[in-house]
């Protein structure tokens, strides 16, 4: 049996910084790949506010999976 789970990575739009329009994010746990499209749809509706630090939670318990989406870059 093949494990079809992996860390989900994406981008989220940000407000409050003229130099950056998006910030990279990732899941805190591996997620089934069949859910990735739905996660992308959820994250496309989200705006994060600067300043943002590495590890800040952007979306807690996304789609009731128990997985958080965290920031992977610091934006002042």
C-alpha positions in Angstrom: 0.0 0.0 0.0 1.3 3.4 -1.0 1.1 6.3 1.5 -0.4 9.2 -0.4 0.2 11.8 2.3 2.8 14.6 2.2 3.4 18.0 3.7 1.1 20.5 1.8 2.8 23.7 0.7 1.1 26.8 -0.8 1.0 30.6 -0.9 -1.3 33.0 1.0 -1.9 36.6 0.1 -0.8 39.2 2.6 -1.8 42.8 3.4 0.3 45.5 5.1 3.6 45.2 3.2 4.2 46.9 -0.1 7.2 44.7 -1.0 5.5 41.3 -0.7 2.1 40.2 -2.0 2.2 36.6 -0.9 3.9 34.4 1.8 4.8 30.7 1.7 2.9 28.4 4.0 2.9 24.7 4.8 0.9 22.1 6.8 2.1 21.0 10.3 1.4 17.4 9.4 1.3 15.3 6.3 -2.1 15.5 4.5 -3.7 13.1 2.0 -3.1 14.4 -1.5 -6.8 14.1 -2.4 -7.4 17.0 0.0 -4.9 19.3 -1.5 -7.2 20.9 -4.0 -9.8 21.7 -1.3 -7.1 23.1 0.9 -5.9 25.4 -1.9 -9.5 26.7 -2.4 -9.7 27.5 1.4 -6.4 29.3 1.4 -7.2 31.3 -1.7 -9.9 33.1 0.4 -7.4 34.0 3.2 -5.4 37.2 3.6 -2.7 37.3 6.3 -1.6 40.6 7.9 2.0 41.7 8.1 4.1 41.5 10.2 4.3 37.7 10.0 6.9 35.4 11.6 8.1 31.9 10.8 5.7 29.4 12.5 2.8 31.8 12.8 -0.5 30.0 12.4 -2.3 31.2 9.2 -5.2 28.8 9.4 -6.0 26.6 12.5 -7.6 23.2 12.0 -8.1 23.6 8.3 -11.3 21.8 7.1 -11.6 20.1 10.6 -8.6 17.8 9.9 -6.6 18.8 13.0 -3.9 20.2 10.8 -2.7 23.8 11.0 -1.2 25.9 8.2 1.8 27.8 9.3 4.0 30.5 7.7 7.5 29.6 6.5 8.9 33.1 5.9 9.3 36.2 8.0 7.6 39.3 6.6 8.0 42.7 8.3 
